[in-house]
Protein backbone atom coordinates (compact mmCIF):
# COMPACT_ATOMS: atom_id res chain seq x y z
CA UNK A 1 0.00 0.00 0.00
CA UNK A 2 1.12 3.53 -0.82
CA UNK A 3 0.68 5.76 2.24
CA UNK A 4 -0.53 9.25 1.28
CA UNK A 5 -0.82 12.42 3.36
CA UNK A 6 -3.20 15.10 2.03
CA UNK A 7 -2.44 18.73 2.88
CA UNK A 8 -5.30 21.06 1.95
CA UNK A 9 -6.96 23.94 3.84
CA UNK A 10 -10.45 23.47 2.35
CA UNK A 11 -12.44 20.76 4.10
CA UNK A 12 -14.53 20.13 0.99
CA UNK A 13 -11.49 19.73 -1.26
CA UNK A 14 -9.71 17.65 1.38
CA UNK A 15 -12.59 15.19 1.53
CA UNK A 16 -12.79 15.18 -2.27
CA UNK A 17 -9.12 14.18 -2.55
CA UNK A 18 -9.53 11.56 0.19
CA UNK A 19 -12.42 10.09 -1.79
CA UNK A 20 -10.45 9.95 -5.06
CA UNK A 21 -7.23 8.54 -3.65
CA UNK A 22 -8.85 6.27 -1.08
CA UNK A 23 -10.92 4.58 -3.77
CA UNK A 24 -7.79 3.03 -5.27
CA UNK A 25 -6.94 -0.34 -3.69
CA UNK A 26 -3.20 0.38 -3.80
CA UNK A 27 -3.44 3.68 -1.89
CA UNK A 28 -4.07 4.30 1.80
CA UNK A 29 -4.77 7.87 2.92
CA UNK A 30 -3.06 7.83 6.32
CA UNK A 31 -3.82 11.40 7.32
CA UNK A 32 -4.80 14.92 6.36
CA UNK A 33 -3.65 18.39 7.42
CA UNK A 34 -5.25 21.79 6.85
CA UNK A 35 -2.09 23.93 6.96
CA UNK A 36 1.68 23.71 6.68
CA UNK A 37 2.29 23.44 10.40
CA UNK A 38 -0.07 20.50 10.62
CA UNK A 39 1.69 18.95 7.63
CA UNK A 40 5.06 18.97 9.40
CA UNK A 41 3.58 17.22 12.42
CA UNK A 42 1.67 14.73 10.26
CA UNK A 43 4.78 13.81 8.26
CA UNK A 44 6.63 12.97 11.45
CA UNK A 45 3.68 10.99 12.76
CA UNK A 46 2.59 9.04 9.68
CA UNK A 47 5.79 8.76 7.60
CA UNK A 48 3.84 8.92 4.30
CA UNK A 49 5.22 7.66 1.00
CA UNK A 50 3.74 10.64 -0.88
CA UNK A 51 2.29 14.03 0.10
CA UNK A 52 -0.28 15.98 -1.92
CA UNK A 53 0.29 19.65 -1.12
CA UNK A 54 -1.91 22.73 -1.46
CA UNK A 55 -0.03 26.02 -1.79
CA UNK A 56 -2.33 28.72 -0.43
CA UNK A 57 -3.00 27.90 3.25
CA UNK A 58 -3.15 29.80 6.57
CA UNK A 59 -0.33 29.88 9.15
CA UNK A 60 2.25 28.23 6.91
CA UNK A 61 1.72 27.99 3.16
CA UNK A 62 2.57 25.01 1.00
CA UNK A 63 5.79 26.53 -0.31
CA UNK A 64 7.30 26.95 3.16
CA UNK A 65 5.97 23.55 4.23
CA UNK A 66 7.63 21.96 1.21
CA UNK A 67 10.95 23.62 2.06
CA UNK A 68 10.83 22.41 5.65
CA UNK A 69 9.74 18.89 4.82
CA UNK A 70 12.54 18.53 2.28
CA UNK A 71 15.04 19.79 4.86
CA UNK A 72 13.87 17.55 7.71
CA UNK A 73 11.85 14.57 6.38
CA UNK A 74 12.46 14.36 2.61
CA UNK A 75 9.29 12.92 1.05
CA UNK A 76 7.91 12.90 -2.51
CA UNK A 77 5.53 15.86 -2.79
CA UNK A 78 2.93 16.43 -5.51
CA UNK A 79 1.50 19.97 -5.56
CA UNK A 80 -2.24 19.91 -6.29
CA UNK A 81 -3.38 23.37 -7.37
CA UNK A 82 -6.82 24.76 -8.00
CA UNK A 83 -5.52 27.71 -10.02
CA UNK A 84 -3.77 28.02 -13.37
CA UNK A 85 -3.51 31.83 -13.19
CA UNK A 86 0.05 32.64 -14.34
CA UNK A 87 0.79 34.77 -11.28
CA UNK A 88 -0.24 32.02 -8.88
CA UNK A 89 1.44 29.34 -10.96
CA UNK A 90 4.77 31.09 -10.35
CA UNK A 91 4.41 30.52 -6.60
CA UNK A 92 3.37 26.93 -7.26
CA UNK A 93 6.48 26.36 -9.38
CA UNK A 94 8.65 27.77 -6.60
CA UNK A 95 7.62 24.65 -4.70
CA UNK A 96 9.32 22.57 -7.39
CA UNK A 97 12.49 24.55 -6.80
CA UNK A 98 12.07 23.82 -3.08
CA UNK A 99 11.94 20.09 -3.77
CA UNK A 100 8.40 19.10 -4.82
CA UNK A 101 8.38 16.63 -7.70
CA UNK A 102 5.34 17.57 -9.76
CA UNK A 103 2.42 19.97 -10.14
CA UNK A 104 -1.10 18.88 -11.07
CA UNK A 105 -4.44 20.58 -11.49
CA UNK A 106 -6.99 19.71 -8.86
CA UNK A 107 -9.29 17.05 -10.35
CA UNK A 108 -12.55 18.32 -11.81
CA UNK A 109 -15.67 17.79 -9.71
CA UNK A 110 -17.93 14.77 -9.91
CA UNK A 111 -20.21 15.16 -12.91
CA UNK A 112 -17.72 17.27 -14.83
CA UNK A 113 -16.77 15.79 -18.24
CA UNK A 114 -13.11 15.75 -17.20
CA UNK A 115 -13.63 14.29 -13.73
CA UNK A 116 -12.61 10.72 -14.48
CA UNK A 117 -9.57 11.69 -16.55
CA UNK A 118 -8.23 14.22 -14.04
CA UNK A 119 -8.91 11.93 -11.08
CA UNK A 120 -7.08 9.13 -12.84
CA UNK A 121 -4.19 11.50 -13.57
CA UNK A 122 -3.85 12.30 -9.85
CA UNK A 123 -3.92 8.64 -8.83
CA UNK A 124 -1.32 7.72 -11.46
CA UNK A 125 0.94 10.60 -10.47
CA UNK A 126 0.82 9.62 -6.79
CA UNK A 127 1.74 6.04 -7.69
CA UNK A 128 4.59 7.14 -9.93
CA UNK A 129 6.00 9.58 -7.39
CA UNK A 130 5.90 6.95 -4.65
CA UNK A 131 8.64 5.14 -6.57
CA UNK A 132 10.93 8.18 -6.74
CA UNK A 133 13.87 8.35 -4.41
CA UNK A 134 13.93 11.96 -3.30
CA UNK A 135 17.25 13.60 -4.06
CA UNK A 136 18.79 16.66 -2.51
CA UNK A 137 18.75 19.85 -4.52
CA UNK A 138 21.99 20.70 -6.31
CA UNK A 139 23.81 24.01 -5.66
CA UNK A 140 23.04 26.74 -8.14
CA UNK A 141 25.77 27.85 -10.50
CA UNK A 142 27.23 31.21 -9.59
CA UNK A 143 27.40 33.86 -12.25
CA UNK A 144 31.12 34.17 -11.68
CA UNK A 145 31.79 30.46 -12.19
CA UNK A 146 34.66 30.12 -14.69
CA UNK A 147 33.82 28.29 -17.88
CA UNK A 148 35.60 25.00 -18.54
CA UNK A 149 38.38 25.33 -21.11
CA UNK A 150 37.29 24.31 -24.62
CA UNK A 151 40.00 21.68 -24.80
CA UNK A 152 38.52 20.01 -21.70
CA UNK A 153 35.30 19.36 -23.61
CA UNK A 154 37.01 17.86 -26.62
CA UNK A 155 34.48 19.57 -28.89
CA UNK A 156 35.87 23.02 -29.54
CA UNK A 157 37.58 22.23 -32.82
CA UNK A 158 34.40 21.04 -34.54
CA UNK A 159 33.78 23.19 -37.65
CA UNK A 160 29.98 23.34 -37.24
CA UNK A 161 28.20 26.32 -35.73
CA UNK A 162 25.59 26.35 -32.98
CA UNK A 163 22.43 27.56 -34.69
CA UNK A 164 19.92 25.99 -32.28
CA UNK A 165 19.80 24.49 -28.80
CA UNK A 166 17.00 22.00 -28.12
CA UNK A 167 16.15 20.75 -24.63
CA UNK A 168 13.68 18.14 -23.39
CA UNK A 169 12.59 17.59 -19.79
CA UNK A 170 9.88 15.97 -17.70
CA UNK A 171 9.62 15.22 -13.97
CA UNK A 172 11.98 17.53 -12.07
CA UNK A 173 12.72 19.59 -15.18
CA UNK A 174 11.52 23.11 -14.25
CA UNK A 175 14.23 23.88 -11.66
CA UNK A 176 16.90 22.45 -13.97
CA UNK A 177 15.76 24.60 -16.88
CA UNK A 178 15.67 27.60 -14.55
CA UNK A 179 19.26 26.87 -13.48
CA UNK A 180 20.43 26.60 -17.09
CA UNK A 181 18.69 29.72 -18.41
CA UNK A 182 19.64 31.87 -15.42
CA UNK A 183 23.32 31.13 -16.06
CA UNK A 184 23.37 31.83 -19.81
CA UNK A 185 24.74 35.22 -20.93
CA UNK A 186 22.31 37.76 -22.35
CA UNK A 187 24.19 37.73 -25.66
CA UNK A 188 23.85 33.97 -26.15
CA UNK A 189 23.93 33.66 -29.95
CA UNK A 190 21.43 30.87 -30.69
CA UNK A 191 17.70 30.33 -30.12
CA UNK A 192 16.66 27.69 -27.57
CA UNK A 193 13.65 25.40 -28.09
CA UNK A 194 12.22 23.56 -25.07
CA UNK A 195 9.70 20.79 -24.53
CA UNK A 196 8.80 20.43 -20.85
CA UNK A 197 6.19 17.81 -19.96
CA UNK A 198 3.72 19.56 -17.65
CA UNK A 199 0.10 19.27 -16.57
CA UNK A 200 -2.25 21.19 -18.88
CA UNK A 201 -2.90 24.78 -17.87
CA UNK A 202 0.42 25.49 -16.16
CA UNK A 203 2.70 26.13 -19.13
CA UNK A 204 1.88 29.86 -19.43
CA UNK A 205 2.77 30.41 -15.79
CA UNK A 206 5.87 28.28 -16.26
CA UNK A 207 7.06 30.56 -19.07
CA UNK A 208 6.58 33.64 -16.86
CA UNK A 209 8.37 31.90 -14.00
CA UNK A 210 11.39 31.11 -16.20
CA UNK A 211 11.44 34.67 -17.55
CA UNK A 212 11.84 36.16 -14.07
CA UNK A 213 15.23 34.52 -13.56
CA UNK A 214 16.57 34.50 -17.13
CA UNK A 215 18.52 37.22 -18.92
CA UNK A 216 17.13 35.79 -22.17
CA UNK A 217 13.57 36.55 -23.36
CA UNK A 218 11.35 33.50 -22.76
CA UNK A 219 8.27 32.96 -24.95
CA UNK A 220 5.39 30.54 -25.26
CA UNK A 221 5.99 29.36 -28.83
CA UNK A 222 3.51 30.35 -31.54
CA UNK A 223 2.92 28.81 -34.96
CA UNK A 224 4.97 30.34 -37.78
CA UNK A 225 7.16 32.33 -35.40
CA UNK A 226 10.72 33.05 -36.55
CA UNK A 227 13.25 32.05 -33.90
CA UNK A 228 15.62 34.83 -32.86
CA UNK A 229 19.13 34.36 -31.45
CA UNK A 230 19.19 34.47 -27.67
CA UNK A 231 15.45 33.85 -27.32
CA UNK A 232 13.82 30.87 -25.62
CA UNK A 233 10.72 29.13 -27.05
CA UNK A 234 8.65 26.74 -24.91
CA UNK A 235 6.17 24.32 -26.50
CA UNK A 236 2.54 25.04 -25.53
CA UNK A 237 -0.06 22.63 -24.16
CA UNK A 238 -1.47 19.95 -26.46
CA UNK A 239 0.58 20.90 -29.53
CA UNK A 240 3.49 19.15 -31.14
CA UNK A 241 6.33 21.59 -31.82
CA UNK A 242 8.88 21.28 -34.61
CA UNK A 243 11.35 23.54 -36.38
CA UNK A 244 11.27 24.19 -40.09
CA UNK A 245 13.70 25.47 -42.69
CA UNK A 246 13.98 29.20 -42.48
CA UNK A 247 14.23 29.01 -38.70
CA UNK A 248 10.51 28.98 -38.03
CA UNK A 249 8.43 27.13 -35.46
CA UNK A 250 5.52 24.95 -36.53
CA UNK A 251 2.85 23.82 -34.06
CA UNK A 252 0.62 20.93 -35.05
CA UNK A 253 -2.20 18.89 -33.58
CA UNK A 254 -0.39 15.68 -34.47
CA UNK A 255 -0.91 12.46 -32.55
CA UNK A 256 0.87 12.05 -29.20
CA UNK A 257 4.27 10.37 -29.34
CA UNK A 258 5.31 8.18 -26.41
CA UNK A 259 1.88 9.15 -25.09
CA UNK A 260 2.89 12.81 -25.01
CA UNK A 261 1.94 16.04 -26.75
CA UNK A 262 4.18 18.00 -26.86
CA UNK A 263 6.81 15.31 -27.32
CA UNK A 264 10.57 15.73 -27.14
CA UNK A 265 10.94 13.07 -29.83
CA UNK A 266 8.82 15.12 -32.25
CA UNK A 267 10.96 18.24 -31.70
CA UNK A 268 14.32 16.45 -31.80
CA UNK A 269 13.47 14.63 -35.03
CA UNK A 270 12.82 17.94 -36.78
CA UNK A 271 16.00 19.46 -35.32
CA UNK A 272 18.01 16.55 -36.73
CA UNK A 273 16.46 17.01 -40.17
CA UNK A 274 16.75 20.81 -40.35
CA UNK A 275 19.86 21.67 -38.32
CA UNK A 276 21.88 18.44 -38.17
CA UNK A 277 25.43 19.08 -37.00
CA UNK A 278 24.65 22.75 -36.28
CA UNK A 279 22.49 21.86 -33.27
CA UNK A 280 23.10 21.14 -29.60
CA UNK A 281 20.49 18.97 -27.87
CA UNK A 282 20.05 17.62 -24.38
CA UNK A 283 17.74 15.43 -22.32
CA UNK A 284 17.10 16.41 -18.73
CA UNK A 285 15.49 14.65 -15.76
CA UNK A 286 12.23 12.85 -16.47
CA UNK A 287 10.34 9.59 -16.60
CA UNK A 288 10.18 7.38 -19.66
CA UNK A 289 12.27 7.52 -22.82
CA UNK A 290 10.82 10.43 -24.79
CA UNK A 291 13.53 11.89 -27.02
CA UNK A 292 16.25 9.31 -26.34
CA UNK A 293 16.24 7.59 -29.73
CA UNK A 294 16.01 10.95 -31.50
CA UNK A 295 18.96 12.26 -29.46
CA UNK A 296 20.98 9.37 -30.87
CA UNK A 297 19.87 10.41 -34.36
CA UNK A 298 21.10 13.93 -33.64
CA UNK A 299 24.46 12.59 -32.49
CA UNK A 300 24.76 10.55 -35.69
CA UNK A 301 24.07 13.75 -37.68
CA UNK A 302 27.02 15.43 -35.95
CA UNK A 303 25.14 17.47 -33.35
CA UNK A 304 26.56 17.89 -29.86
CA UNK A 305 24.37 15.90 -27.48
CA UNK A 306 24.22 15.64 -23.69
CA UNK A 307 22.22 14.08 -20.88
CA UNK A 308 21.75 15.11 -17.27
CA UNK A 309 23.67 12.97 -14.79
CA UNK A 310 21.97 10.47 -12.50
CA UNK A 311 22.92 12.06 -9.18
CA UNK A 312 21.16 15.35 -9.95
CA UNK A 313 18.13 13.87 -11.74
CA UNK A 314 14.86 13.50 -9.85
CA UNK A 315 14.10 10.65 -12.27
CA UNK A 316 16.84 9.38 -14.57
CA UNK A 317 14.50 7.75 -17.10
CA UNK A 318 14.90 9.97 -20.18
CA UNK A 319 18.57 10.89 -19.75
CA UNK A 320 19.37 7.38 -18.53
CA UNK A 321 17.87 5.86 -21.68
CA UNK A 322 19.89 8.29 -23.80
CA UNK A 323 23.07 7.20 -22.03
CA UNK A 324 22.15 3.53 -22.49
CA UNK A 325 21.71 4.13 -26.23
CA UNK A 326 25.08 5.93 -26.40
CA UNK A 327 23.17 9.00 -27.59
CA UNK A 328 24.87 11.48 -25.22
CA UNK A 329 28.36 12.77 -25.94
CA UNK A 330 28.42 14.50 -22.54
CA UNK A 331 26.84 13.63 -19.17
CA UNK A 332 26.48 16.77 -17.06
CA UNK A 333 24.99 18.10 -13.81
CA UNK A 334 22.71 21.14 -14.22
CA UNK A 335 25.27 23.72 -13.10
CA UNK A 336 27.72 22.63 -15.82
CA UNK A 337 25.24 22.76 -18.73
CA UNK A 338 25.12 26.54 -19.24
CA UNK A 339 28.93 26.94 -19.25
CA UNK A 340 29.22 24.13 -21.77
CA UNK A 341 26.54 25.69 -23.99
CA UNK A 342 28.22 29.09 -23.81
CA UNK A 343 31.61 27.62 -24.68
CA UNK A 344 30.22 25.62 -27.57
CA UNK A 345 28.52 28.72 -28.94
CA UNK A 346 31.67 30.80 -28.60
CA UNK A 347 34.15 28.28 -29.99
CA UNK A 348 32.02 26.74 -32.72
CA UNK A 349 31.26 30.21 -33.99
CA UNK A 350 28.14 32.30 -33.57
CA UNK A 351 27.35 33.43 -37.06
CA UNK A 352 23.73 32.60 -37.76
CA UNK A 353 22.60 31.42 -41.15
CA UNK A 354 19.15 30.26 -42.08
CA UNK A 355 18.69 26.50 -42.38
C-alpha positions as CSV (number, residue, x, y, z in Angstrom):
1,X,0.0,0.0,0.0
2,X,1.1,3.5,-0.8
3,X,0.7,5.8,2.2
4,X,-0.5,9.3,1.3
5,X,-0.8,12.4,3.4
6,X,-3.2,15.1,2.0
7,X,-2.4,18.7,2.9
8,X,-5.3,21.1,1.9
9,X,-7.0,23.9,3.8
10,X,-10.5,23.5,2.3
11,X,-12.4,20.8,4.1
12,X,-14.5,20.1,1.0
13,X,-11.5,19.7,-1.3
14,X,-9.7,17.7,1.4
15,X,-12.6,15.2,1.5
16,X,-12.8,15.2,-2.3
17,X,-9.1,14.2,-2.5
18,X,-9.5,11.6,0.2
19,X,-12.4,10.1,-1.8
20,X,-10.5,9.9,-5.1
21,X,-7.2,8.5,-3.6
22,X,-8.9,6.3,-1.1
23,X,-10.9,4.6,-3.8
24,X,-7.8,3.0,-5.3
25,X,-6.9,-0.3,-3.7
26,X,-3.2,0.4,-3.8
27,X,-3.4,3.7,-1.9
28,X,-4.1,4.3,1.8
29,X,-4.8,7.9,2.9
30,X,-3.1,7.8,6.3
31,X,-3.8,11.4,7.3
32,X,-4.8,14.9,6.4
33,X,-3.6,18.4,7.4
34,X,-5.2,21.8,6.9
35,X,-2.1,23.9,7.0
36,X,1.7,23.7,6.7
37,X,2.3,23.4,10.4
38,X,-0.1,20.5,10.6
39,X,1.7,19.0,7.6
40,X,5.1,19.0,9.4
41,X,3.6,17.2,12.4
42,X,1.7,14.7,10.3
43,X,4.8,13.8,8.3
44,X,6.6,13.0,11.4
45,X,3.7,11.0,12.8
46,X,2.6,9.0,9.7
47,X,5.8,8.8,7.6
48,X,3.8,8.9,4.3
49,X,5.2,7.7,1.0
50,X,3.7,10.6,-0.9
51,X,2.3,14.0,0.1
52,X,-0.3,16.0,-1.9
53,X,0.3,19.7,-1.1
54,X,-1.9,22.7,-1.5
55,X,0.0,26.0,-1.8
56,X,-2.3,28.7,-0.4
57,X,-3.0,27.9,3.3
58,X,-3.2,29.8,6.6
59,X,-0.3,29.9,9.2
60,X,2.3,28.2,6.9
61,X,1.7,28.0,3.2
62,X,2.6,25.0,1.0
63,X,5.8,26.5,-0.3
64,X,7.3,26.9,3.2
65,X,6.0,23.5,4.2
66,X,7.6,22.0,1.2
67,X,10.9,23.6,2.1
68,X,10.8,22.4,5.7
69,X,9.7,18.9,4.8
70,X,12.5,18.5,2.3
71,X,15.0,19.8,4.9
72,X,13.9,17.5,7.7
73,X,11.9,14.6,6.4
74,X,12.5,14.4,2.6
75,X,9.3,12.9,1.1
76,X,7.9,12.9,-2.5
77,X,5.5,15.9,-2.8
78,X,2.9,16.4,-5.5
79,X,1.5,20.0,-5.6
80,X,-2.2,19.9,-6.3
81,X,-3.4,23.4,-7.4
82,X,-6.8,24.8,-8.0
83,X,-5.5,27.7,-10.0
84,X,-3.8,28.0,-13.4
85,X,-3.5,31.8,-13.2
86,X,0.1,32.6,-14.3
87,X,0.8,34.8,-11.3
88,X,-0.2,32.0,-8.9
89,X,1.4,29.3,-11.0
90,X,4.8,31.1,-10.3
91,X,4.4,30.5,-6.6
92,X,3.4,26.9,-7.3
93,X,6.5,26.4,-9.4
94,X,8.7,27.8,-6.6
95,X,7.6,24.6,-4.7
96,X,9.3,22.6,-7.4
97,X,12.5,24.5,-6.8
98,X,12.1,23.8,-3.1
99,X,11.9,20.1,-3.8
100,X,8.4,19.1,-4.8
101,X,8.4,16.6,-7.7
102,X,5.3,17.6,-9.8
103,X,2.4,20.0,-10.1
104,X,-1.1,18.9,-11.1
105,X,-4.4,20.6,-11.5
106,X,-7.0,19.7,-8.9
107,X,-9.3,17.0,-10.4
108,X,-12.6,18.3,-11.8
109,X,-15.7,17.8,-9.7
110,X,-17.9,14.8,-9.9
111,X,-20.2,15.2,-12.9
112,X,-17.7,17.3,-14.8
113,X,-16.8,15.8,-18.2
114,X,-13.1,15.8,-17.2
115,X,-13.6,14.3,-13.7
116,X,-12.6,10.7,-14.5
117,X,-9.6,11.7,-16.6
118,X,-8.2,14.2,-14.0
119,X,-8.9,11.9,-11.1
120,X,-7.1,9.1,-12.8
121,X,-4.2,11.5,-13.6
122,X,-3.9,12.3,-9.9
123,X,-3.9,8.6,-8.8
124,X,-1.3,7.7,-11.5
125,X,0.9,10.6,-10.5
126,X,0.8,9.6,-6.8
127,X,1.7,6.0,-7.7
128,X,4.6,7.1,-9.9
129,X,6.0,9.6,-7.4
130,X,5.9,7.0,-4.6
131,X,8.6,5.1,-6.6
132,X,10.9,8.2,-6.7
133,X,13.9,8.4,-4.4
134,X,13.9,12.0,-3.3
135,X,17.3,13.6,-4.1
136,X,18.8,16.7,-2.5
137,X,18.8,19.8,-4.5
138,X,22.0,20.7,-6.3
139,X,23.8,24.0,-5.7
140,X,23.0,26.7,-8.1
141,X,25.8,27.8,-10.5
142,X,27.2,31.2,-9.6
143,X,27.4,33.9,-12.3
144,X,31.1,34.2,-11.7
145,X,31.8,30.5,-12.2
146,X,34.7,30.1,-14.7
147,X,33.8,28.3,-17.9
148,X,35.6,25.0,-18.5
149,X,38.4,25.3,-21.1
150,X,37.3,24.3,-24.6
151,X,40.0,21.7,-24.8
152,X,38.5,20.0,-21.7
153,X,35.3,19.4,-23.6
154,X,37.0,17.9,-26.6
155,X,34.5,19.6,-28.9
156,X,35.9,23.0,-29.5
157,X,37.6,22.2,-32.8
158,X,34.4,21.0,-34.5
159,X,33.8,23.2,-37.6
160,X,30.0,23.3,-37.2
161,X,28.2,26.3,-35.7
162,X,25.6,26.3,-33.0
163,X,22.4,27.6,-34.7
164,X,19.9,26.0,-32.3
165,X,19.8,24.5,-28.8
166,X,17.0,22.0,-28.1
167,X,16.1,20.7,-24.6
168,X,13.7,18.1,-23.4
169,X,12.6,17.6,-19.8
170,X,9.9,16.0,-17.7
171,X,9.6,15.2,-14.0
172,X,12.0,17.5,-12.1
173,X,12.7,19.6,-15.2
174,X,11.5,23.1,-14.3
175,X,14.2,23.9,-11.7
176,X,16.9,22.4,-14.0
177,X,15.8,24.6,-16.9
178,X,15.7,27.6,-14.6
179,X,19.3,26.9,-13.5
180,X,20.4,26.6,-17.1
181,X,18.7,29.7,-18.4
182,X,19.6,31.9,-15.4
183,X,23.3,31.1,-16.1
184,X,23.4,31.8,-19.8
185,X,24.7,35.2,-20.9
186,X,22.3,37.8,-22.4
187,X,24.2,37.7,-25.7
188,X,23.9,34.0,-26.1
189,X,23.9,33.7,-29.9
190,X,21.4,30.9,-30.7
191,X,17.7,30.3,-30.1
192,X,16.7,27.7,-27.6
193,X,13.6,25.4,-28.1
194,X,12.2,23.6,-25.1
195,X,9.7,20.8,-24.5
196,X,8.8,20.4,-20.9
197,X,6.2,17.8,-20.0
198,X,3.7,19.6,-17.7
199,X,0.1,19.3,-16.6
200,X,-2.3,21.2,-18.9
201,X,-2.9,24.8,-17.9
202,X,0.4,25.5,-16.2
203,X,2.7,26.1,-19.1
204,X,1.9,29.9,-19.4
205,X,2.8,30.4,-15.8
206,X,5.9,28.3,-16.3
207,X,7.1,30.6,-19.1
208,X,6.6,33.6,-16.9
209,X,8.4,31.9,-14.0
210,X,11.4,31.1,-16.2
211,X,11.4,34.7,-17.6
212,X,11.8,36.2,-14.1
213,X,15.2,34.5,-13.6
214,X,16.6,34.5,-17.1
215,X,18.5,37.2,-18.9
216,X,17.1,35.8,-22.2
217,X,13.6,36.5,-23.4
218,X,11.4,33.5,-22.8
219,X,8.3,33.0,-25.0
220,X,5.4,30.5,-25.3
221,X,6.0,29.4,-28.8
222,X,3.5,30.3,-31.5
223,X,2.9,28.8,-35.0
224,X,5.0,30.3,-37.8
225,X,7.2,32.3,-35.4
226,X,10.7,33.0,-36.6
227,X,13.3,32.0,-33.9
228,X,15.6,34.8,-32.9
229,X,19.1,34.4,-31.4
230,X,19.2,34.5,-27.7
231,X,15.5,33.9,-27.3
232,X,13.8,30.9,-25.6
233,X,10.7,29.1,-27.0
234,X,8.7,26.7,-24.9
235,X,6.2,24.3,-26.5
236,X,2.5,25.0,-25.5
237,X,-0.1,22.6,-24.2
238,X,-1.5,20.0,-26.5
239,X,0.6,20.9,-29.5
240,X,3.5,19.1,-31.1
241,X,6.3,21.6,-31.8
242,X,8.9,21.3,-34.6
243,X,11.3,23.5,-36.4
244,X,11.3,24.2,-40.1
245,X,13.7,25.5,-42.7
246,X,14.0,29.2,-42.5
247,X,14.2,29.0,-38.7
248,X,10.5,29.0,-38.0
249,X,8.4,27.1,-35.5
250,X,5.5,25.0,-36.5
251,X,2.9,23.8,-34.1
252,X,0.6,20.9,-35.0
253,X,-2.2,18.9,-33.6
254,X,-0.4,15.7,-34.5
255,X,-0.9,12.5,-32.5
256,X,0.9,12.0,-29.2
257,X,4.3,10.4,-29.3
258,X,5.3,8.2,-26.4
259,X,1.9,9.1,-25.1
260,X,2.9,12.8,-25.0
261,X,1.9,16.0,-26.8
262,X,4.2,18.0,-26.9
263,X,6.8,15.3,-27.3
264,X,10.6,15.7,-27.1
265,X,10.9,13.1,-29.8
266,X,8.8,15.1,-32.3
267,X,11.0,18.2,-31.7
268,X,14.3,16.5,-31.8
269,X,13.5,14.6,-35.0
270,X,12.8,17.9,-36.8
271,X,16.0,19.5,-35.3
272,X,18.0,16.6,-36.7
273,X,16.5,17.0,-40.2
274,X,16.8,20.8,-40.4
275,X,19.9,21.7,-38.3
276,X,21.9,18.4,-38.2
277,X,25.4,19.1,-37.0
278,X,24.7,22.8,-36.3
279,X,22.5,21.9,-33.3
280,X,23.1,21.1,-29.6
281,X,20.5,19.0,-27.9
282,X,20.1,17.6,-24.4
283,X,17.7,15.4,-22.3
284,X,17.1,16.4,-18.7
285,X,15.5,14.6,-15.8
286,X,12.2,12.8,-16.5
287,X,10.3,9.6,-16.6
288,X,10.2,7.4,-19.7
289,X,12.3,7.5,-22.8
290,X,10.8,10.4,-24.8
291,X,13.5,11.9,-27.0
292,X,16.3,9.3,-26.3
293,X,16.2,7.6,-29.7
294,X,16.0,11.0,-31.5
295,X,19.0,12.3,-29.5
296,X,21.0,9.4,-30.9
297,X,19.9,10.4,-34.4
298,X,21.1,13.9,-33.6
299,X,24.5,12.6,-32.5
300,X,24.8,10.6,-35.7
301,X,24.1,13.7,-37.7
302,X,27.0,15.4,-35.9
303,X,25.1,17.5,-33.4
304,X,26.6,17.9,-29.9
305,X,24.4,15.9,-27.5
306,X,24.2,15.6,-23.7
307,X,22.2,14.1,-20.9
308,X,21.7,15.1,-17.3
309,X,23.7,13.0,-14.8
310,X,22.0,10.5,-12.5
311,X,22.9,12.1,-9.2
312,X,21.2,15.4,-10.0
313,X,18.1,13.9,-11.7
314,X,14.9,13.5,-9.8
315,X,14.1,10.7,-12.3
316,X,16.8,9.4,-14.6
317,X,14.5,7.8,-17.1
318,X,14.9,10.0,-20.2
319,X,18.6,10.9,-19.7
320,X,19.4,7.4,-18.5
321,X,17.9,5.9,-21.7
322,X,19.9,8.3,-23.8
323,X,23.1,7.2,-22.0
324,X,22.1,3.5,-22.5
325,X,21.7,4.1,-26.2
326,X,25.1,5.9,-26.4
327,X,23.2,9.0,-27.6
328,X,24.9,11.5,-25.2
329,X,28.4,12.8,-25.9
330,X,28.4,14.5,-22.5
331,X,26.8,13.6,-19.2
332,X,26.5,16.8,-17.1
333,X,25.0,18.1,-13.8
334,X,22.7,21.1,-14.2
335,X,25.3,23.7,-13.1
336,X,27.7,22.6,-15.8
337,X,25.2,22.8,-18.7
338,X,25.1,26.5,-19.2
339,X,28.9,26.9,-19.2
340,X,29.2,24.1,-21.8
341,X,26.5,25.7,-24.0
342,X,28.2,29.1,-23.8
343,X,31.6,27.6,-24.7
344,X,30.2,25.6,-27.6
345,X,28.5,28.7,-28.9
346,X,31.7,30.8,-28.6
347,X,34.1,28.3,-30.0
348,X,32.0,26.7,-32.7
349,X,31.3,30.2,-34.0
350,X,28.1,32.3,-33.6
351,X,27.3,33.4,-37.1
352,X,23.7,32.6,-37.8
353,X,22.6,31.4,-41.2
354,X,19.1,30.3,-42.1
355,X,18.7,26.5,-42.4
